Amino acid sequence: MGIWTDRLTELGITLPHVATPVGGYAPAVRSGVHVYTSGQLPFVGGTLPITGKVGDSVDVAQAADLARTAALNALAAVDALVGIDAVVRVVKVTGFVASLPSFTGQARVLDGASTFLHDVFGPAGIHVRSAVGLAVLPLDSPVEVELQVEIAP
């Protein structure tokens, strides 16, 4: 086992199976010392636990938990490609939040993913981030998260 595998075990976290792509793309690709994930929805056991818009039928706390789950799914894609213990640091998180036009708390939603990554990776989990509000996401998901991580050469 490695440092991050041990840390996940310590936190009681099991990486889920990677969701099967629904189109002509890969869950993650490696380019040099970076792995980029496709946007990951917050699937749990193959289904979305909540659908709808943040600021309407989905509250900020629910959406932040979904962002955490989407980040977990993105880590699973990294693990399937190169192994989680190859991660040197999390570089960037991009999060998309399906929300009402009047909702402006996208950053609070994405804190669910950011806090989770910091909990797992400690200082190596501190990253840059974009939090983007949208009208709709695939399958009416409230959130979608993608990661860029640096891996050992």
Secondary structure, 3 states (H helix, E strand, C coil): CCHHHHHHHHHCCCCCCCCCCCCCCCCEEEECCEEEECCECCCECCECCCCCCECCCECHHHHHHHHHHHHHHHHHHHHHHHCHHHEEEEEEEEEEEEECCCCCCHHHHHHHHHHHHHHHHHHHHCCEEEEEEECCCHHHCCEEEEEEEEECC
